[in-house]
Amino acid sequence: MASYFLRNIVPNHRHALKDRPILHVLFSLTWIQWALLFSGWLAWTCDAIDFFSVSLSVTRLQTQFKKPKASTITTAITLTLLFRPMGAAIFGTLSDRFGRKWPLVLNLLLCAVFELGSGFVQTFHQFLAVRSLFGIAMGGIWGLASSTALENLPVEVRGLASGVLQEGYAAGYLFAAVMNLRLVPETTATWRSLFWAASGISLFAACVRAVLPESSMFLRAKAAERARGTTTAVRTGRFWAGMRVMLKKHWAYCIYAVLLTAGLSFLSHGSQDLYPTYLTKSKGFNNYQSTVATIIGNCGAIAGGAAAGFSSQYIGRRLAMAILVLLAGAFIPLWILPTSFGALSAGAFFIQFGVQGALGVVPIQLAELSPPAFRATFPGVAYQFGAMVASASSQIEATGGDHLKTTLIVDGKPTTVPNYATVQGIFIGIAAVFTLFVIILGPENHGSHFEKHKVAFEEDSVSDELVVEHDAERKSAGSQYRREIDEKETADVAVV
């Protein structure tokens, strides 16, 4: 059994040999393809800026709302993550039914409104309420951004694009950290200015998407349906029929996708959400140093995402993720044991290189496994349900740190502080083992040409779902299939 799973994770190199050189493909991209990739990346970057505004402001929010424990403030992070699946279902359905453009524009505008509102609240209960509503808006971004970016690109560059797209999240965290470092201390509004700036960036991203055209798949499909004279009611009926088939036929893939994204979300949120607080409370660094270390870590994340996405095009999606998760696990000691700024920053770089590198493969892995007609709904809902499962990561770590204490020398005197280092090390280690297990046992549909299939409101799109399911099942039997082909080709060569 073990040998089967190990063989099954070995990718099929055959289709990679037929791919065009990646530089040739990159130079052949049109400005519309580049712009849509940028638009998806920017939307996901805004999502991160908005989300991590809370993580970077925990200490200031404690002071603002007179809350002595960090775990109280991180309730806002948990609530945001809990409401994200609702947004993924709402906006994913709108996107698969009506197109990629205007649902994403509306989604970004709502993010801008709720982020702006976060900066005007006066009580902690108001803050929790606004962050919950923001979670609904935030939940739709990932599925719409990834489908917008990837479906308009040639298959040869989708791995690299997946890594670049996903690390928009790390870039957003980096931008938020820079604003927290330079903008917040210089304004009388302090933490509120960070939320207001984030709102403005989301509004800019909505404007960028609004001036770009609809996805080519939807332009083609809508033109064809208009030529046939198909009514709106008929198109809607086809859409819901396809949705029923998708839920019936692909529930197992959905469970796998939720488990995969849950494991990676535990790694991501467990290593990011409380990180600035961990450095200030447990290591004794000031806000400036913790912010710089956060920036260094996110540089590692961006590098890891691009490297993993690119390599996954050649070594396979799951193998790339497995290698990066192992790398992250190997650097846990460097992430928590040192006391110097340089060593801890190096640990942050390599931990995020591994964690976010593995996450960089997720957009293309889920897109290739998804029913083609529901590439916004299926990955988006699965991803956000996984994030919801991991929503309590910062809460668990904050509570554990409040109960597990350590001694820190402050101004020459021993001081008892929360031991976030040990708590986070154990948490990330367990999450890494679980994630690696899910990756190895899971399926893969490497190299899927999902752009050739019909959208959800077209005639026979339901038949497309069954074709894709059959193709994915054939590939999941991959090892035996590839061995038979190899044996046949070897025999042919011997005859020649």
C-alpha positions in Angstrom: 0.0 0.0 0.0 2.7 2.5 1.0 4.7 1.7 -2.2 1.6 2.4 -4.3 1.1 5.9 -2.8 4.8 6.7 -3.2 4.6 5.6 -6.9 1.4 7.5 -7.4 3.0 10.8 -6.4 5.6 10.5 -9.1 4.4 12.9 -11.9 3.8 12.1 -15.5 6.7 13.7 -17.4 5.3 12.8 -20.8 3.1 15.9 -21.2 5.8 18.2 -20.0 8.1 17.0 -22.8 5.5 18.2 -25.3 5.1 21.6 -23.7 6.6 24.7 -25.4 9.5 26.4 -23.7 8.3 28.6 -21.0 10.1 31.7 -22.1 8.6 31.3 -25.6 5.1 31.0 -24.1 5.7 34.0 -21.8 6.8 36.2 -24.7 3.8 35.1 -26.7 1.2 36.3 -24.1 -1.0 39.3 -25.1 -1.3 42.4 -22.9 -4.8 41.3 -22.0 -3.5 38.0 -20.6 -0.9 39.8 -18.6 -3.4 42.4 -17.4 -5.9 39.7 -16.3 -3.1 37.9 -14.4 -2.2 41.2 -12.7 -5.8 41.9 -11.9 -6.2 38.5 -10.2 -2.9 39.0 -8.3 -3.9 42.5 -7.2 -7.3 41.4 -6.0 -5.7 38.6 -3.9 -3.0 41.1 -2.7 -5.8 43.5 -1.5 -7.4 40.6 0.4 -4.2 40.0 2.3 -3.6 43.7 3.1 -7.2 43.9 4.5 -6.9 40.7 6.5 -3.4 41.3 8.0 -4.3 44.8 9.0 -5.7 43.1 12.2 -2.7 40.9 12.8 -0.3 43.8 12.6 -2.5 45.9 14.9 -3.1 43.4 17.8 -1.1 45.4 20.3 -2.6 48.7 19.4 -6.1 47.2 19.3 -5.6 45.8 22.8 -4.8 49.4 24.0 -7.7 50.9 22.0 -10.4 48.5 23.3 -8.7 47.9 26.7 -8.3 44.2 26.3 -5.4 42.7 28.3 -5.2 39.4 26.4 -4.2 39.1 22.7 -6.5 36.1 22.4 -9.5 38.5 22.8 -8.4 40.6 19.8 -7.7 37.5 17.7 -11.4 36.7 18.0 -11.8 39.1 15.1 -9.4 37.1 12.9 -11.3 33.9 13.8 -14.7 35.5 12.9 -13.4 36.8 9.6 -12.2 33.3 8.6 -15.5 31.6 9.8 -17.6 33.8 7.4 -15.4 33.3 4.4 -17.1 30.2 3.0 -20.4 32.1 2.7 -18.7 34.7 0.5 -17.0 32.0 -1.6 -20.4 30.3 -2.3 -22.2 33.6 -3.1 -19.6 35.2 -5.3 -18.4 31.9 -6.8 -21.9 31.1 -8.0 -22.4 34.6 -9.4 -19.1 34.3 -11.3 -19.7 30.9 -12.8 -23.2 32.0 -13.8 -22.7 35.5 -15.1 -19.0 35.9 -15.8 -15.7 36.8 -14.0 -15.7 40.5 -14.4 -18.5 42.2 -12.5 -18.8 39.8 -9.6 -15.2 40.5 -8.8 -15.6 44.2 -9.1 -18.6 44.1 -6.7 -16.6 41.8 -4.4 -13.7 44.3 -4.2 -16.0 47.2 -3.7 -17.6 45.5 -0.7 -14.1 44.7 0.7 -13.3 48.4 0.4 -16.5 49.5 2.2 -16.0 47.1 5.2 -12.3 47.8 5.5 -13.1 51.5 5.6 -15.7 50.8 8.2 -13.2 48.9 10.3 -11.3 52.1 10.8 -14.3 54.0 12.1 -15.6 51.7 14.8 -15.6 52.9 18.4 -16.3 49.7 20.4 -14.9 46.2 20.3 -18.4 44.7 19.5 -18.7 47.1 16.5 -15.2 45.9 15.4 -16.2 42.3 15.6 -19.4 42.9 13.6 -17.6 44.8 10.8 -14.9 42.1 10.6 -17.5 39.4 10.3 -19.2 41.2 7.4 -15.7 41.7 5.9 -15.2 38.0 6.1 -18.2 37.4 3.7 -16.8 39.8 1.2 -13.2 38.5 1.6 -14.4 34.9 1.0 -15.2 35.5 -2.6 -11.9 37.0 -3.7 -9.7 33.9 -4.0 -11.9 31.8 -6.3 -12.7 34.7 -8.6 -9.1 36.0 -8.7 -7.6 32.5 -9.4 -10.1 31.7 -12.1 -9.7 35.1 -13.8 -5.9 34.7 -13.9 -5.4 31.1 -14.8 -8.1 30.3 -17.3 -6.8 32.9 -19.7 -3.3 31.6 -19.8 -1.7 28.8 -21.8 -1.3 25.5 -19.8 2.5 25.7 -19.9 2.7 28.7 -17.7 -0.1 28.0 -15.3 2.2 26.5 -12.7 4.3 29.6 -12.5 1.3 31.8 -12.7 -0.3 29.9 -9.8 2.7 30.5 -7.6 2.9 34.2 -8.5 -0.9 34.6 -8.0 -1.0 32.9 -4.6 1.9 34.9 -3.3 -0.1 38.0 -3.9 -1.1 37.1 -0.3 2.5 37.4 0.9 2.9 40.6 -1.1 -0.2 42.0 0.6 1.1 41.1 4.0 4.4 42.7 3.0 2.7 45.9 1.9 0.6 46.0 5.0 3.8 45.6 7.1 5.5 48.4 5.3 2.5 50.7 5.9 2.4 49.6 9.5 6.1 50.5 9.7 6.1 53.9 8.0 2.5 55.2 7.8 0.9 54.2 11.1 3.5 55.8 13.5 3.4 59.1 11.5 -0.4 59.6 11.7 -2.6 60.6 14.6 -5.1 58.0 13.7 -2.5 55.2 14.2 -4.0 51.8 13.5 -7.1 53.3 11.8 -4.9 54.7 9.0 -3.8 51.2 8.0 -7.4 50.1 7.5 -8.2 53.3 5.5 -5.2 52.9 3.2 -6.2 49.2 2.7 -9.7 50.3 1.7 -8.3 52.7 -0.9 -6.1 50.0 -2.5 -9.2 47.6 -2.8 -11.1 50.4 -4.5 -8.2 50.8 -7.0 -8.2 47.0 -7.6 -11.9 47.2 -8.4 -11.3 50.0 -10.9 -8.5 48.0 -12.6 -10.8 45.0 -13.0 -13.6 47.2 -14.3 -11.6 48.6 -17.2 -10.4 45.1 -18.4 -12.6 42.8 -20.6 -14.5 39.8 -19.5 -12.8 36.4 -19.6 -12.5 35.1 -23.2 -14.4 31.9 -22.2 -17.4 33.8 -21.2 -17.3 36.2 -24.1 -17.3 33.2 -26.5 -20.1 31.4 -24.5 -22.4 34.5 -24.3 -22.0 35.2 -28.0 -22.8 31.6 -28.9 -25.9 31.6 -26.6 -27.1 34.9 -28.1 -26.8 33.6 -31.6 -28.9 30.5 -30.6 -31.5 32.8 -29.0 -31.3 31.1 -25.7 -33.3 32.8 -23.0 -32.0 33.8 -19.5 -34.3 31.2 -17.9 -32.9 28.4 -20.0 -29.3 29.4 -19.2 -30.1 29.6 -15.5 -31.8 26.1 -15.6 -28.7 24.6 -17.2 -26.5 26.2 -14.6 -28.4 24.7 -11.7 -28.6 21.3 -13.4 -24.8 21.4 -13.8 -24.4 22.5 -10.1 -26.4 19.4 -9.0 -24.2 17.1 -11.2 -21.1 18.8 -9.8 -22.2 18.2 -6.1 -23.2 14.6 -6.8 -20.2 13.5 -8.9 -17.3 15.5 -7.3 -18.0 15.4 -3.5 -15.0 13.3 -2.9 -12.7 15.8 -4.6 -14.3 18.5 -2.6 -13.5 16.7 0.7 -9.9 16.3 -0.4 -9.7 19.9 -1.4 -11.0 21.0 2.0 -8.6 18.8 3.9 -5.6 20.0 1.7 -6.4 23.7 2.2 -7.2 23.1 5.9 -3.8 21.7 6.4 -2.0 24.4 4.5 -4.2 27.1 6.2 -3.1 25.7 9.6 0.5 26.1 8.4 -0.1 29.6 7.0 -2.2 31.2 9.7 -0.3 29.4 12.4 3.0 30.9 11.2 1.7 34.3 10.2 -1.3 35.7 12.2 0.4 35.9 15.6 4.0 36.3 14.4 4.4 40.0 15.1 2.9 39.5 18.6 5.2 36.5 19.1 8.3 38.6 18.4 7.3 41.5 20.7 5.8 39.5 23.6 8.0 36.4 23.7 11.3 37.6 22.1 11.3 41.2 23.4 11.6 43.0 20.1 10.0 46.3 19.4 7.3 47.0 16.8 9.9 48.1 14.3 12.0 45.0 14.5 9.0 42.7 14.4 7.6 44.4 11.3 11.0 44.1 9.6 11.2 40.4 10.4 7.6 40.1 9.0 8.8 41.7 5.8 11.7 39.4 5.5 9.5 36.4 6.0 7.1 37.5 3.3 10.1 38.0 0.9 10.7 34.3 1.5 7.1 33.5 0.8 7.1 35.3 -2.5 10.3 33.5 -3.6 8.9 30.1 -2.4 5.6 30.6 -4.2 7.2 31.4 -7.6 9.8 28.5 -7.2 7.2 25.9 -6.2 4.7 27.0 -8.9 7.3 26.8 -11.6 8.7 23.5 -10.5 5.3 21.9 -10.2 4.9 22.3 -14.0 7.7 19.7 -14.3 7.7 17.5 -11.2 4.0 17.5 -10.5 1.7 19.5 -8.2 1.7 17.2 -5.2 5.4 16.4 -5.3 6.2 20.1 -5.3 3.9 20.7 -2.3 5.3 17.8 -0.4 8.9 18.9 -0.8 8.0 22.5 0.4 6.1 21.2 3.4 9.1 19.1 4.4 11.3 22.1 4.0 9.1 24.2 6.3 9.2 21.5 8.9 12.9 21.3 8.8 13.3 25.0 9.7 10.9 25.1 12.7 13.9 25.1 15.1 15.5 28.1 13.4 12.1 29.8 13.6 11.6 29.5 17.4 14.9 28.8 19.2 17.2 31.7 18.5 17.1 34.9 20.4 18.9 37.2 17.9 17.1 39.2 15.3 19.2 37.9 12.4 18.7 34.2 13.2 15.0 34.6 13.8 14.6 36.6 10.6 16.4 33.8 8.7 14.0 31.3 10.2 11.0 33.4 9.2 12.4 33.6 5.6 12.7 29.8 5.2 9.5 28.9 7.1 7.5 31.1 4.8 9.5 29.9 1.7 8.2 26.4 2.5 4.7 27.2 3.8 3.7 29.7 1.2 5.6 27.8 -1.5 3.3 24.8 -0.9 0.3 27.1 -1.0 1.6 28.6 -4.3 0.6 25.3 -6.0 -2.9 25.2 -4.6 -4.6 27.5 -7.2 -3.6 25.3 -10.1 -4.0 22.1 -8.2 -7.6 22.9 -7.4 -8.3 24.4 -10.8 -7.2 21.2 -12.5 -9.3 19.1 -10.2 -12.4 21.3 -10.4 -15.3 20.6 -12.7 -14.4 23.1 -15.5 -17.8 24.9 -15.5 -17.5 25.7 -11.8 -13.9 26.8 -11.5 -14.8 29.8 -9.3 -17.3 28.1 -7.0 -15.6 24.7 -6.4 -12.1 25.9 -5.6 -13.3 29.0 -3.8 -15.7 27.2 -1.5 -13.2 24.4 -0.8 -10.4 26.8 -0.1 -12.5 28.9 2.2 -13.9 25.9 4.1 -10.3 24.8 4.6 -9.5 28.3 5.9 -12.6 28.1 8.2 -11.4 24.8 9.6 -8.1 26.6 10.5 -9.8 29.8 11.6 -9.0 29.2 15.2 -5.2 29.0 14.6 -4.3 32.3 16.1 -6.8 31.8 18.9 -5.3 28.5 19.8 -1.8 29.9 19.8 -2.7 33.0 21.7 -4.6 31.0 24.4 -1.8 28.4 24.6 0.8 31.2 25.0 -1.3 32.8 27.7 -1.2 29.6 29.7 2.4 28.4 28.9 4.8 30.9 30.2 8.6 31.6 29.8 11.1 34.0 31.3 12.5 36.9 29.3 15.2 39.4 30.5 13.7 42.9 30.1 15.9 45.8 31.2 18.1 43.4 33.2 15.2 41.9 35.1 13.6 38.4 34.6 10.1 38.9 33.3 7.4 36.2 32.8 5.9 36.4 29.3 3.7 34.2 27.1 5.7 31.3 25.5 4.4 31.7 22.0 7.5 30.1 20.5 6.9 26.6 21.9 3.2 26.7 21.2 3.8 27.8 17.6 6.5 25.2 17.0 4.3 22.3 18.2 1.3 23.7 16.3 3.2 24.0 13.0 4.9 20.6 13.4 1.6 18.8 13.8 0.0 20.8 10.9 3.0 19.9 8.6 2.6 16.1 9.3 -1.1 16.2 8.6 -0.7 18.2 5.4 2.0 15.9 4.1 -0.3 12.9 4.7 -3.1 14.5 2.8 -0.9 15.5 -0.1 0.6 12.0 -0.6 -2.8 10.3 -0.5 -4.6 12.8 -2.7 -5.4 12.9 -6.5 -3.9 15.0 -9.2 -5.0 16.1 -12.7 -1.7 17.6 -13.9 -1.9 19.4 -17.2 -5.7 19.6 -17.5 -6.9 21.7 -20.4 -9.9 23.1 -18.6 -10.1 26.1 -20.9 -11.5 23.9 -23.7 -14.6 23.0 -21.8 -18.0 24.8 -21.7 -19.1 27.2 -19.1 -21.9 26.3 -16.7 -24.8 27.9 -18.6 -24.0 26.4 -22.0 -25.8 23.4 -23.5 -24.1 20.1 -22.8 -21.9 21.6 -20.0 -23.2 18.8 -17.8 -21.8 16.2 -20.2 -18.5 18.0 -19.9 -18.6 17.4 -16.1 -18.8 13.7 -16.7 -16.0 13.7 -19.3 -13.7 15.5 -16.8 -14.6 13.1 -14.0 -13.6 10.2 -16.3 -10.4 11.8 -17.3 -9.5 12.6 -13.6 -10.3 9.0 -12.6 -8.0 7.7 -15.3 -5.2 10.0 -14.2 -5.7 9.0 -10.5 -5.0 5.5 -11.5 -1.9 7.1 -12.9 0.9 4.8 -11.9 -0.5 1.6 -13.6 -1.5 3.6 -16.7 1.9 5.1 -17.1 3.7 1.8 -16.5 1.6 0.2 -19.3 2.4 3.0 -21.7 6.1 2.8 -20.8 6.2 -1.0 -21.3 4.5 -0.6 -24.7 6.9 2.1 -25.9 9.9 0.0 -24.7 8.6 -3.0 -26.6 8.1 -0.9 -29.7 11.7 0.4 -29.5 13.0 -3.1 -29.1 11.2 -4.3 -32.2 12.6 -1.4 -34.2 
